[in-house]
Amino acid sequence: MDDVTTQDNVAAAELRQLIERIERLEEEKTALQDDIKEVMAEAKGRGYDTKAIRAIIRLRKKDPNERQEEEALIELYMTALGMA
């Protein structure tokens, strides 16, 4: 029985450490999100369109080939709808 109790204690301690690490990371994530909001507010205050900035950031995260394929498909759809 002693081995089971020891294993339970070790598992509980390990679980606690993992949860505490996740909690710290969540706090850091919240702080970073607040920082991003501040920068976006600054950009908006300087007259930049934040929707466009977010779109550019999203596009920059993509692989260039994937981005080109997406842009080509959007252009094709827009042409088909008489929008281009």
Backbone as CSV, one residue per row, in Angstrom:
resi,resn,N_x,N_y,N_z,CA_x,CA_y,CA_z,C_x,C_y,C_z
1,MET,0.810,-1.199,0.000,0.000,0.000,0.000,0.853,1.263,0.000
2,ASP,2.031,1.192,0.615,2.898,2.358,0.676,3.320,2.830,-0.711
3,ASP,3.582,1.878,-1.604,3.975,2.236,-2.968,2.844,2.958,-3.691
4,VAL,1.607,2.527,-3.464,0.457,3.170,-4.113,0.306,4.597,-3.603
5,THR,0.441,4.787,-2.307,0.333,6.123,-1.720,1.446,7.025,-2.249
6,THR,2.646,6.505,-2.336,3.774,7.268,-2.858,3.527,7.647,-4.312
7,GLN,3.029,6.700,-5.096,2.731,6.976,-6.506,1.626,8.018,-6.629
8,ASP,0.616,7.916,-5.781,-0.471,8.894,-5.788,0.053,10.286,-5.455
9,ASN,0.937,10.363,-4.456,1.514,11.645,-4.060,2.366,12.236,-5.179
10,VAL,3.139,11.375,-5.832,3.986,11.831,-6.931,3.110,12.307,-8.081
11,ALA,2.065,11.554,-8.419,1.163,11.939,-9.501,0.449,13.241,-9.169
12,ALA,0.024,13.398,-7.928,-0.661,14.621,-7.511,0.289,15.817,-7.585
13,ALA,1.528,15.626,-7.157,2.515,16.711,-7.194,2.821,17.092,-8.645
14,GLU,2.956,16.082,-9.487,3.236,16.342,-10.899,2.062,17.067,-11.554
15,LEU,0.858,16.615,-11.253,-0.342,17.254,-11.793,-0.434,18.704,-11.333
16,ARG,-0.165,18.951,-10.061,-0.190,20.302,-9.516,0.819,21.184,-10.247
17,GLN,2.024,20.670,-10.480,3.052,21.441,-11.185,2.602,21.783,-12.607
18,LEU,2.010,20.814,-13.290,1.532,21.064,-14.653,0.444,22.127,-14.667
19,ILE,-0.482,22.017,-13.746,-1.575,22.993,-13.672,-1.030,24.382,-13.351
20,GLU,-0.096,24.471,-12.426,0.488,25.759,-12.073,1.250,26.370,-13.243
21,ARG,1.940,25.533,-14.021,2.628,26.036,-15.214,1.622,26.589,-16.216
22,ILE,0.539,25.857,-16.425,-0.497,26.314,-17.353,-1.089,27.628,-16.869
23,GLU,-1.338,27.733,-15.573,-1.889,28.976,-15.019,-0.941,30.154,-15.244
24,ARG,0.352,29.941,-15.046,1.329,31.012,-15.281,1.346,31.409,-16.756
25,LEU,1.293,30.425,-17.632,1.275,30.712,-19.066,0.011,31.460,-19.470
26,GLU,-1.115,31.094,-18.858,-2.369,31.810,-19.132,-2.254,33.272,-18.701
27,GLU,-1.603,33.516,-17.562,-1.389,34.893,-17.104,-0.516,35.657,-18.090
28,GLU,0.547,35.006,-18.576,1.420,35.638,-19.559,0.659,35.916,-20.849
29,LYS,-0.169,34.970,-21.250,-0.975,35.122,-22.467,-1.914,36.320,-22.334
30,THR,-2.543,36.457,-21.180,-3.440,37.591,-20.938,-2.667,38.896,-21.011
31,ALA,-1.488,38.921,-20.425,-0.663,40.132,-20.457,-0.276,40.472,-21.895
32,LEU,0.085,39.464,-22.683,0.445,39.696,-24.078,-0.753,40.184,-24.887
33,GLN,-1.922,39.616,-24.621,-3.125,40.053,-25.320,-3.424,41.517,-24.990
34,ASP,-3.224,41.896,-23.746,-3.414,43.296,-23.351,-2.421,44.198,-24.086
35,ASP,-1.173,43.742,-24.217,-0.166,44.513,-24.940,-0.553,44.685,-26.408
36,ILE,-1.056,43.618,-27.018,-1.482,43.677,-28.414,-2.633,44.667,-28.568
37,LYS,-3.579,44.642,-27.632,-4.694,45.599,-27.676,-4.187,47.030,-27.613
38,GLU,-3.194,47.271,-26.774,-2.616,48.609,-26.656,-1.972,49.059,-27.961
39,VAL,-1.233,48.153,-28.597,-0.580,48.494,-29.861,-1.628,48.748,-30.938
40,MET,-2.692,47.938,-30.955,-3.769,48.148,-31.930,-4.460,49.486,-31.682
41,ALA,-4.665,49.837,-30.424,-5.276,51.129,-30.100,-4.363,52.261,-30.550
42,GLU,-3.073,52.083,-30.383,-2.116,53.089,-30.846,-2.180,53.223,-32.368
43,ALA,-2.228,52.090,-33.067,-2.318,52.119,-34.529,-3.595,52.823,-34.971
44,LYS,-4.696,52.507,-34.297,-5.979,53.144,-34.627,-5.903,54.644,-34.368
45,GLY,-5.285,55.009,-33.271,-5.126,56.414,-32.929,-4.286,57.183,-33.941
46,ARG,-3.416,56.475,-34.619,-2.577,57.108,-35.639,-3.229,57.053,-37.024
47,GLY,-4.458,56.528,-37.066,-5.204,56.546,-38.319,-5.126,55.283,-39.153
48,TYR,-4.522,54.237,-38.638,-4.436,52.985,-39.385,-5.710,52.176,-39.187
49,ASP,-6.063,51.396,-40.203,-7.237,50.521,-40.145,-6.819,49.221,-39.466
50,THR,-7.367,48.954,-38.285,-6.949,47.771,-37.523,-7.426,46.474,-38.161
51,LYS,-8.540,46.503,-38.888,-8.975,45.295,-39.602,-7.944,44.911,-40.646
52,ALA,-7.434,45.901,-41.366,-6.417,45.638,-42.386,-5.137,45.117,-41.735
53,ILE,-4.770,45.702,-40.609,-3.565,45.244,-39.909,-3.727,43.791,-39.486
54,ARG,-4.884,43.449,-38.925,-5.122,42.056,-38.504,-5.087,41.113,-39.702
55,ALA,-5.646,41.549,-40.842,-5.636,40.725,-42.049,-4.205,40.493,-42.528
56,ILE,-3.392,41.544,-42.486,-1.999,41.414,-42.906,-1.247,40.459,-41.985
57,ILE,-1.470,40.583,-40.692,-0.810,39.693,-39.734,-1.212,38.249,-40.004
58,ARG,-2.507,38.018,-40.251,-2.991,36.668,-40.551,-2.330,36.133,-41.818
59,LEU,-2.213,36.974,-42.846,-1.595,36.550,-44.103,-0.103,36.281,-43.937
60,ARG,0.565,37.090,-43.141,2.007,36.907,-42.946,2.332,35.606,-42.223
61,LYS,1.383,35.080,-41.460,1.599,33.819,-40.752,1.566,32.626,-41.694
62,LYS,0.931,32.806,-42.847,0.752,31.696,-43.785,2.002,31.483,-44.626
63,ASP,2.138,30.269,-45.072,3.167,29.917,-46.033,2.903,30.705,-47.315
64,PRO,3.943,31.260,-47.957,3.723,32.057,-49.171,2.926,31.323,-50.256
65,ASN,3.181,30.047,-50.437,2.436,29.283,-51.449,0.964,29.168,-51.082
66,GLU,0.698,28.910,-49.826,-0.686,28.808,-49.348,-1.397,30.152,-49.526
67,ARG,-0.687,31.221,-49.217,-1.261,32.554,-49.355,-1.577,32.864,-50.819
68,GLN,-0.668,32.518,-51.731,-0.894,32.755,-53.152,-2.090,31.958,-53.669
69,GLU,-2.198,30.714,-53.215,-3.336,29.893,-53.624,-4.646,30.506,-53.139
70,GLU,-4.657,30.965,-51.903,-5.858,31.587,-51.344,-6.217,32.855,-52.113
71,GLU,-5.219,33.682,-52.394,-5.473,34.918,-53.124,-5.996,34.634,-54.529
72,ALA,-5.430,33.622,-55.191,-5.886,33.254,-56.538,-7.327,32.763,-56.505
73,LEU,-7.654,31.978,-55.505,-9.013,31.457,-55.377,-10.005,32.583,-55.090
74,ILE,-9.628,33.508,-54.243,-10.491,34.660,-53.948,-10.709,35.479,-55.217
75,GLU,-9.639,35.708,-55.959,-9.746,36.465,-57.213,-10.674,35.745,-58.196
76,LEU,-10.536,34.426,-58.283,-11.393,33.632,-59.173,-12.856,33.762,-58.769
77,TYR,-13.140,33.640,-57.487,-14.516,33.759,-56.991,-15.064,35.150,-57.221
78,MET,-14.230,36.174,-56.977,-14.696,37.546,-57.172,-15.015,37.805,-58.653
79,THR,-14.182,37.254,-59.530,-14.433,37.402,-60.976,-15.727,36.702,-61.349
80,ALA,-15.937,35.509,-60.812,-17.153,34.753,-61.107,-18.387,35.501,-60.634
81,LEU,-18.262,36.280,-59.582,-19.394,37.034,-59.034,-19.497,38.437,-59.619
82,GLY,-18.601,38.770,-60.572,-18.630,40.077,-61.190,-18.121,41.188,-60.290
83,MET,-17.292,40.832,-59.332,-16.784,41.805,-58.362,-15.411,42.333,-58.752
84,ALA,-14.763,41.703,-59.716,-13.389,42.125,-60.080,-13.357,42.662,-61.494
